[in-house]
Amino acid sequence: MINLFAVVDAQSRESFEKLTLHRTPSALPFAGKFRLIDFTLSNLLNSGVTTVALFPSGNYRSLQDHVGSGKRWNLDRRRDGLFVLPPKNLVMPQGEMLTFQRMHEHIEYFKRSTQKYVLLTTAQIVWNIDFEAALQEHIDSQADISEIMSETRRLRTFITQKELLLRYIRDYDVIPYKTMNDLVWREPKLKVNTIVHQAYTKLIRNPSAFLRANLDMLKFEIGQTIFKPDRPIISKEKTAPPARYLKNARLSNVMVAAGAQLSGDISDSVIGRDVTIKEHAVVRRSVLMNNAFVEAGAQLDHVILDKNTVVKQDAVLQGTLQSPYVTEKNQIITDQSGLSILLVAAEAYPYAKTGGLADVVDGLSKALSKQGVETSVILPLYKQVKEKHAETFGYLDTLTFTFAGETRKIRLYNILREKVRFYFIEHFGFFERDALYGYEDDCTRFAFFNFAVREVLGSIGPFDLLHLHDWHTGLLPALLEGEEHPPTLLTIHNIDYQGICTPDTLAEAYAQDPGKPVVNFLEEGIQNATKLSTVSETYRDELRYEYYGKNLTQPLLKRERDFHGVLNGLSKQHSPSNDPLILAPYHPGDLSPKTENKLYLQRLMRLPLGVDRFIVGMVSRITEQKGFPILIDAMSDFLERHDDAQFVLLGTGEQEHIDALKGLKESHPRQVRLNIGYDSAQPNHIYAGSDCYLMPSRVEPCGLSQMIAMRYGTLPLVRLTGGLADSVEDYDPITKEGTGFTFFNYDSADLLARLEDAYRVFKERREDWERMQRRAMRRDFSLEKQAQKMLEIYQSMV
């Protein structure tokens, strides 16, 4: 028996999109008959490890059903064996890997384990490794910690002594290290040994890696390094009849599990148990999980079909290796040709805008139209829209209907702009105002907008689907109930804005008492829309907790399986290669002109000049939500330590935080420049001229500024929340990879530590810095990618 026990991280929150709506990543089916966790458990079995602790997230039922008592891996023992250790504190957010704090919840497990050494690894690696040999190499090295890697790729796998690990677990709340990665990088007193696993190894972190690894199993030279007769990969046994190859089946380089019934043209694909593919279907470079059904004539390329998905006749699903087309379980996917979508919103650029919502609606509508979708947008006809654009609109119709017990008249106008049809509802009483929002009767105004949209659908439709945006549209799903109407998708852009109104609002609108103490427009939409989405995967997960979801956590939990996270896209107009506002254009192949923009920013802000000075930039609303309470102390200490550091900010917001920023400037007059008011400076100069871009947000549903900063080669430093977590890859000092710097805990000490890290890399590892700049600039945050993900949701609904 090996003197080693294992701690397996099965709680990953990587970006798996719809694949992890119903399961943890470690429970994902793989290669037709396995689950991802089978590789880790089988490697432990083959290495003689008899004690294993799984640390899952809250959504681990499928994982528990699969591993059971651990009998298949010889882990159903009386003393040792398999232990599933779920989180005790359900509101504890999880970072990118298992933390000492998370392990502290089950510290008794570590104390009672009798083995001297402990292996920490993840349940998402496809490999075949001898951990006994790795342990011996660790012992021979006399190191404190050995990290197992694959070439230059980190695998979140470490070997150390139990007593050393226990020390960090006990002291998790006072030490500056949160994870083993932190420890290896930042603790200079530790002796760290690197063990390189030479054979095939793939860490599965997203759908692209999942597809690639599955397709790799079709290559004989790779498969024989994984599936070894003397070190087998073992899975839970399932009985199924043999696969059947029907008359018209044409297969080339395909892995087929038992029970499949295949016709059609199939190549370079992995087919799970009991899959059916009908005649004339074409399947290329795809993974089809158990019980998937592909009807005649359908075409699939770079697709991941989850379990029990039906692809209808002649439907065409097209992804890429970098961004595969992904379904969720039990979907019915139809042909998208001729799909007609109506986006319903309170604002959309260029007609009406107060914030990011307008940009998102504009960008998504244009991207959908480019994908061949017939796309329309409907808005209120505000006073400012009428003054600037009404002469270009075409009159469509005049309609009357009853609202609040009175007959109301509306006029409907439209215009075709960049292949998107815009509709505008005119009503003088509700929309002829100087501003879009901020009136005492806003609830009545937007209740009226919902009623009016219902009335005009017959004039402008039919539509296959209504895509609703934020609380302003939340009443529409309920208004359409009982009628022949298209399905509705409600997108939550920021849950802080809910449309909470007195019951008089709806009593007036419906001419009856709603029977509720308050009316919450957003909650009404959550309860009644066909499906829900929000603007990043992490924000979707965060909304399960009261800290983020507030009063709407329970309604959202009831809709969890209908709730998707899709990261917002970024327009191609944000590019330093063709930005007319910056001094010198540049691109990833030639970063040298960025120096000119830096010097120009320093001259513009009247800061001391110097390309070696470290500029931290920020363009933001100045509010508590954006992290200003922790920013002031951290930035004050940082500037005190480094007189060659500079801080430039553009924004407007709450006076309390503006006053604190002014105090920071008074303390560091040669290092800080404040531009209060969005018209006081050009944000592009900050994006192009800064070295580091700061976003320490407490809450950030998606965020576009970090994406813009990356496009401009300005590395973001962000807190791991919402879209910031989904878009910024943390710098790794060993692999030299990353697109920025991240921290997790919402406190000034952690922010200060990452500012110091960023400063140190900028000063001492300039090659790493420039490599990250190029990686960041090449990241794909395109509107086309966002539109494709939305189309996947649309197709599951129509």
N, C-alpha and C positions, 0 to 999 in steps of 0.2 A: 504494500500500500504506500503510495507516494505521500511525502510529508508536506502536502499542499492542499489548501481548499480554495474554492473559486467564488468570486463575487461577480455576477453577470448583470451588466446594465441593460435592462430591457425597457427603459422608460423614454427612449429617444423622442425628441420633438423635431426631427428633421422635416424637410419639406417633401412630404409624400402625397400631398393633395388628397384626392378622394380615396386613395388606397387605404388610408388609415382612419376613415370615418368610423369603421366598425371594429378595428383591431389595432394592436400595437405593430410597429414595423417588424419586430422579431417574429410575429406570427404569420407574416406574409407567405403564401404558397410559393414554391420555387422549384423549377426544373420538373414540373409535372407531378411529382410525388412527395416532395419534401416541404418543410417550412424553414425559414432562415435560421431559426434557433437550433435546428437539428445539427448544423455544422459545429456550433459551439459545444453543445452537449455531447456529440459523438467524439469530438476531439478530447474532451475531458474524460469520457469513458475509456477511450483508447490509450490515454495517458495514466490511467489508474486513479483518477481523482474521484473520491466517493462522497464529498461534501460540497454542495453547490447551493448558493443563495441567489435567487432571481429578484431583482429590484425592478418591478414594473411600474408603469404609471397607473392612473385610475381606471383606464379602459383596457383591462387585461383578461376579460372573460374568455376570448378565443385562445389566448395564450395558455390560460389555466386548463381549458378543455383539452388542448393538444398535449401538454406535458403530463397532465394527470399527477400520478404519484411518482413519476420518474422511472417506472419499472423498465421501460424500453432501454434506458441508459444506465441500468443497474444502480439507481438512486433511491429505491424504495427500501431503505434500511431503518432499523430501529433507532440507532444512535446517530449515525451520519445520515446522508441522504439529500433529498431536494427540499429546499425551503423557499416558498414564495412569500416575499416580504413587501406587501403593498404600502403605499404612503399612509402614515397615520394622520398627518396634517394635510388635508385635501386642498387647502388654500395655498400651500407652499408652491410657488412657481418653480419649474424645473429649467435648468440651464442646458447647455449643449451636451454635458456628460454628467455622470453621477458625482454628486458633491459630498464633501465630508459631512455637511449638515444633514443630507438625506440618509447617509449611513448611520448617523448618530441616532436616528429614530429607532434603529434596531441594533443598538450597541451591544445588547446582551448576546446576540448571535455571535459577534466577534469575540466576546469574552469567553464564551463557553467552547468555542472551536479549539480542538486539541492540536491542530497542525501548527508547525512553526512558521510556515510561509503562506502567503496569500497571493492569488492571481486575480487581478481586476481586468475584466475584458467586457466586450459588448456582444450582444446577441445578433449582430447584423453583419458578420464577416463570413464570406464564402471562402473557406480554406481547409487544408488538412495539415495540422501541425502537431508535433510531439511536444507537449508541454513538460514532460519529464526531462527531455533533453534541454529545454529552455531553462528549467529550474537549475539543472546542474551547471549550465553555463553561468547563470546568475551567481550561484554559490562560488564557483571558481573565480569569478571576477572580483569577489569581496566588495561589491558595490552595495550602496544602500538601496538603490532602486534600479531595476533593469526595465527598459522600455523595449517592447517587441515592435519592430517596424517592418514594412515591406519596401525595400529600396529606400526612397525618400518619403514614403507615405506613412503618416502616423495612424495607428490603429486603435488608439485608446486602450492599449493593453499593457499592463505593468505587472512585475513581480517584485515583492518586497517582503520584509519580515512583518508578521502580524503585530508585534509590539510597537514597531515604528508606525504602522498605519493607525493603530489604536491611539497613539499619542495625538495625531492630527484630528482624529474623529472626536476625541474627548475635548480638544481645544478649538473646535471649529468656529466658535463665536469670538475668539480673540486673535486667531492667526490671520495673516493677510492672504492665505492661500485657500481657495475654494475647492479646487479639484487637483487631481494628480498632474494634469497638464501645467497648472499654475506652479505647483511644487517643483517640477522638473526644470522649469524655466527660471524661476525667481529665487530659489533657495541655493545660494552659492556654497553652502557648507556640505551639501549632500554630494556623495559620489554617485554619478549616474552612468550606467552601462547601457549600451545599445546592442540589442540582438536583432539581426536582420534575417527575416524569413525569406528564403530565396525562391520558393515555389509560388505558384499562382495564388494571389490574394486580392480580394475585392471587398472593400468596405461599402456597404449599401446605404447611401444617404439620401437618395431621391429617386423618382421614377426612371430617370435616365440611367442611373447606375444599376437599378434593378433590371431594366431591359437588357443592358449590355451584358450583365453577368449571366442572365438566362441564355442569351445567344452565345456567350462564350462556351457554355456547356455542350454546344453542338460541335465544337472543335475537339477532335480526338486527342491532340497533344495536351490540351488543357484538362479535358475530362479525366484522363488517366492519372493526372496528378491530384485530383480531388477524390475520385471514387476508386480507392485502393482496396484490393481483396483482403489485405492484412490489417488495414485500418479503415473499416467500412463506415459510411455515413448512414445512420440508422434513423428511421422515422416511425411515427405511429402507423401501425398496420391497418390498411383498409382493403376490403374484399371487393372486387369488381370483375365483370366478365372481360374477356380479351377484347382488344380493339378490333374494329371491323373496317376494312378498306373496301369501299363500294366501287361499282363498275367504273365510274367516271373520276375516280381519285387519281391525282398526279402529285406525288410527294417527292421533294428533294431536300435533303438535309433537315429532317424534322424529327424532334423528340416527341414521342406519343405515349401517353399514359393509358392504363387499362380503361376499358369501357367506352372509349371514343368511337364515334361512327363518322367516317370521313369520306367526303366526296370533294369535288372542286380541285383547285390548283393551289397547293400549299408548299411553301419553301422557307427555309431558314427560320423556323418558328418552333415554339415549345407549346405542346398541346396537353392540357390537364385531363383529369379523369372525367369520363362521361360527357365530353364535348361533342357537339354535333355540328358538322359543316356540310351544307347542302351543295347540290350540283351548281356548277358555273360560278361559285364563290371563289374569290382570289384572296389568299392570305399570305402576306410577305412580312418577314422580320418582325414577328409579333409574338406575344405571350397570351394564351387563352387559358384562363383558370377554370376550375371544375364547373361542369354543367353549363358552360357558355354555349350559345346556340347562334349559328350564323346562317341566315336564310339564303336562298338561291340568289346569285347575282351580286351579292354584297362584295365590297372591296375593302380590304384592310391593309394598311402599310404602316409599320412602326406604331403599333397599337398594343395597349395592355387592357384586355377585357377581364374585369373582375368576375367573381363567381355569379352564376345564374343570369348573366347579361344576355339579352336577345338583340341581335343586330338584324333589323328588318330587311326585307327583300330590296336589292339594288342600292342600299345605303352605301355611302362612300366615307370611310374614316381614314384621315391622312395625318400622320404625325411625322416627327423626325427622330433621329437617334438622340439628339440633345434635348428635344421636347416631345416625347411620345404622346399620342392621344390616349388619355386615361379615362376609363369609366369607373363607376362605383358598382357595388353589388346590386343585383336585381333590376338593373336598368333595362328599358326598351329603347333602342336607338333607331331612329328613322332617318330617311334621306333629308338632308338640309337644303337641297336645291329649292329655290323659291320661298325660303323661309322669310316671313314678314314679322318684324319686331317693332313695337312701339315703346320708346323710353319716355316715362312720365316723370317730370322733375320740376322743382321750383326755379331752377336756374340752369343755364347752359351758355358757355362762351360761343360766339362773341356777343350774344344778345343781352344776357343778364348774368352778372357775376358779383358775388361777395366773397367767395373763397374757392377752395379746391374742388368742391362739388361741380361747379360749372366747367372746370377743365376736364374732369373725369368724364362727364356726360358728353362733352364735345369730342374728346379723344376716342372714347369707346364707340360712339356712333359712327365716326369716320372710319375707324378700323373695321367695324362690322360690315360697313358697306363695301369696303375693299375686299372682304372675304366672300362677296356675292350675296350678302343678306340684304333684303329690302328693309331699310332702316328709316324709322321716323322718330321725331321727338316732339312732345307737346308741352307747352309752357303757358303760364299766364302772360297776357299782354300788358306788361307794366308800362308806366308812364315814360320811363327813360328809354324803353325799347321802342315805343311808338314815336318818340321825338327823333330818334336817330335812324330808324330803319323802316318805319311804316310805309313810306313811299314805294318801297321795293316789294311789299307784300301783295299777294293776290287775295281778293275777297272770295270766300267759299260759300258761307251760309249764315243765316240767322235762325236761332232756335230759342224756344221758350220752354221753361219747366218750372215746377213748383219747388221752392226752397224756403224753409222757415215760414211756411204757411202763406207765402206770397208768390205770385207769378214773376219769374225773372227772365230777362232777355239777354242773350249773349250773341256776339258775332264771332265768326270763325275765319281766320286768315291763314295763309300758308306761303311758303317759299321753298324752293329747292336750292340747297347750298352744298356744293361738293358731294353730290349724289345722296345727300341726306335730306329728307322732307321734314321741314319744321312747321308745326302748327301752333297757332297762338289763339288763346281764348280771351276775348275782350269783354270786360264788364267795368263800367265807370265807377260804380260804388266801391268795389272791392280791390281793384288793381290800379286805379288812377291815383297813385300815391307817389310821393317824392322818393321813398326808399322801398326796398323789396320787403323788409321785415321790420319788426320793432314796434308794432302797433298793438294796442290793447285788444283789438278784435282779430289778431292773427289767426286764432283757432277757427273763428267763423269764416275768415277769408279763405283758408285752405280747406276747410270742410266744403265750402262752396266750390273750390277748384276740383275736389274729388267728385262731387255731384256732376259738375259740368263735364268732366272727362267721360263719365259714364254716358251722359246724354249724347256726346258727339261721336262715340265709337261707331254708331250705325252709319254716320255720314262719311267717316274717313277710313273705316276698316274694309274688309276683315283683317285681323292680325292673328298670327299663330301664337303670340305670347306678348304679355305686357311686362316690361321691366321697370319696376317702381324704385324710386330713389328717396330714401330718408323719410322722416316722419310726415312731411308735407303730403305724402301720397298714401299714408297708412290706412285710411278708411276705405280705399277703393276695393280691396279684396272682399270685404264684407258687403259692400254695396252691390257687388256683382253676383253674390250668392243667389241661387235659385234661378239664374238666367243662363242662357246659352252664351258662354263667354270664354275667352282664352285663358289658359293658366297664367298665374302671376308669380313673378320673382321679385322679392323685396330685398334691396341692398341697403345695409346699415353702414353709413359712412363714418359716423361718430355717435356712439350711444349716449353721449352727454346731451344730445339734442333730441328730445322725445316728443315734444308737443303735448305737454300735460296741461289740461284745461278743465275748467269747471263744468259740471254737468249741464249747465245752462246752454253751453255751446251746442251740444248735440240735441238737447231738448228742443232748441230753436230750429236746428237744421232738420231734424226728423219730425218735428211737430209732435214729439212725445218724449216722456221721461226715460232716459237711458237706464235708470235704475242703478247707477254707480256713483260713488262719492266724488270721483274724478274720472276724466276721460283722457287716456294716454294714446295718442294717435299711433305712436310707434308700436306699442303693445298690441293694439288692434291689428296692425299689419302683421306682426310676428305670429299671432294666433290664427290668422285667416289666409295668409298668402300660401300659394302652392309650395313654394320653396323659398329659402332665405340664403343670402350671401353677405359677406362683409369683405373688407378691402385688404386683408392679409390672412394667411393661415394662422399665424400666431395670435393675432387679435381674436380670431374665431375661438381659439382655445382659451384665451384669457377671459372671454366673456362668460365662461362657465363659473367664474369665481366672483363673489360679491364685490371684491375690491375694484374690479373692472366693470362687471355687468350691472352692478348696483341693483336697482329694484326690478330689473328685467332678467335676472339670472334664471329664475325658475321657468318663466315662459320659454326662454331659449333652450334650456335643458330638455324640455318636452319636445322640442323640434330639432334635437341634435342631429338626427340622421337626415334631416332635410336642410342642413345648414352647412354652407360651403365657404371656404376662404379663397379668394382670388386676388393676388397682388395687383395693384393699379399699375398701368403702363405709363411710359414717359414718351412724350413727343420727340421726334427726331430733330425738331427745331432747337433743342437744347444740345448744342455741339460747339466745342471750341474751334472746330475746323472751319466753320462758316458763320461765326457769330460776329455781326458787324459792330457790336457794342464794345468788344474788348480791343485792346491795343494791338495784339499780335496773335494771329490764329496758330493753332498747333494741333497735333494728332498723336496717337500712341506711338507711331514710328519715329516721331521727332518731337521730343518734349522740351527742347532747348528754348523755344519762344515763351514758354510759361514763365521763365525767369524775367522776361521783359514785362509781363503782366504783373508780376510780383513787385518789381521796382516801381511800376506805375501806380499800383495800389498804395504803396508806401508814400509816394509823392502826393498822391491825391488826398491821403489821410494825414499828411504832414507828420509822418513817423520817421524815425531814423532809418536811413537806407542801409541795405545789406542783404545779399542773397542768402547768407548763412543765418540770418535771423529767422526765427520760427514763428510764422504767422498762423494764429488760430482764428478762423472766420466763422461768422454766424449770421444767418438771415432768418428771423423768427418773430412770431408773436411773443411778446414779453409777458408770459403768464406762468402761473404755478405749474400747470400741466406740462409745460415745455422744459421743466427742470431748473428754473432759475433759483429756487431755494437752496439747492445743493451746488449750483454753479458758482455763486458769489464767493463762498469760503474757499472752494477748491481753486478757483482762478486766482484769488488773492494770494494764497500760499504759493501757487505755481509761478506767478510773476515775481514774487519776492525771491524765489530761489534762482530764477533765470532772468537776468536783466536783458538778454538778447531775445526774449520771447515777447510777442505782441498779440493783442486781442482787438479784433475789429468786429463791430456788431451793427446790423441794420434791423430795425424793428420798431414796433409800437405796441402798447398794451397797458398793463396795470401799473398804476403810479407807484405802488409799494415797491415793486421790483425795479422800476425805472430809477427810483431814488437810490436803491441799493447799488445799481450799476453806476450811477453818478458818484457814489462814494468810492467805488472801486477805481474810477478814473482819477478822482482827486488823490488817492493813495499812490497811483502809478501813472502820473501825467504823461510820461514819455513812452508808455507802453500800450495805453488803452485809447481807442477812438470809438465813440458812440454816435450813431446816426439815428436819432429818434424820429420816426415818421417815415413811411415807405417811399415818400417822394424826395427824401433828403440825400439819397445816394443810389447808384445803380447796382443791384444785386449781382449782376454778371461780373462786375469787377472783383467782388469778393470771392465768387466761385472760381474765377480764373487766377486770382492773385494770391490766394491763401495756400498754405501748405496742408493744413488740417481743418476739417469742418466739424463743428461741435453740435451734437444733438443729444443732450442728457435727459430726454423726455421721461417723465413719470408714466405717461400714457401717449402712445402714438399709433393710432389705428393703422395707418400705412406710411404716410410721409413721402413726399417727392423730393425734398431738399437733399436728402442723402444720395438719392439717385442722380440728381443734377450735379452734385459735388463730384461724384465718381466719374461722370461723363467728362468733367473738366480736370480730371486727374488730381483732385483735392481729396485727400483720404479722410473719410468720415470717422469720428469717434462718437459712438452711440451707446445708449443703454439698450440692453436686450429686451425690447418690448415691441409688440405689434409688428408692423412692417419693417422696422429697423432690424429686428432679429432675422427677418426673412430675406433681407437684401444685402446685409453687410457680413462678410466672412472675416472672422478675426485673424489677425496676423499671427502666424506660427513661426517662431524663431528658428525652429529646426528644419522644417520643410521650405521655409522662405515664402510660403503662400499666404494668401489673404487679400482682402480689399480694403481693410481699415482696422479699427480697434474697437473692441466692445467691452462693456462691463455689465454686471448683472444687478447687484444690490443698489437700491436707490439711496445712496448716501455720498457725501462729499469726499470721504476717504477713498472709496473705490474710484470715483471720478478722477481724483488727484493722482492716484496710482497709475491710471491709464494715460493721463496726460504726460506723466513722467516717462512711461514706456514709449509713447509716440515721439516725444522729444529725443529720447535716447536713440531710437532707431533712425530718426532724421539726421542726427548728428554723427552717429557712429557706424551706421549700416546703410549708407546712401545707396548702394546697389540694391539692397532689399527694398528700400523705399521706392526707387524708380521701377522696380519690377512690380510692386504692388500698384503703382500708378497705372501702369499699362494694363494690368489685369482688371483694375476697376473701370478703366475707360472702355474696355471691351465687353463688359457685362451686358447681357441682353435684358433690358427692361422695356422692350418695345411694346407699343400699343397693340401690335399684331399678335404678340404672345398673349396679352391679356384677353384680346378678343377671341382667340382660339380656345382659351380655357372657359370663357363665357359660353361659347358655342357648344362645348361639351355638356354644360349644364342645360342649355336650351334644348339640346337634342334629347336629353333624358326626360323632358317635360312635355314635348308635343307629340 
